[in-house]
Amino acid sequence: MKQPRPYPKLRFHCPAPPQIDPADRQTWCEHCERHVHNLSAMSEAEQSALLASPHYS
């Protein structure tokens, strides 16, 4: 059985996280004025690409 991929530690925790549809890959948080990404809705390749992007390095 494949083990779930561990997610990275968050650098920023939103005190008022937005509701995100499980099928959506991202949404906008009006409170933090940031994109919120739903790693569970992404493939491993998409997760790796997002986490390797300059915004997360």
Buried (B, 14 or more C-beta within 10 A) or exposed (E): EEEEEEEEEEEEEEEEEEEBEEEEBEBEBEEBEEEBBBBEBBEEEEBEEBBEEEEEE
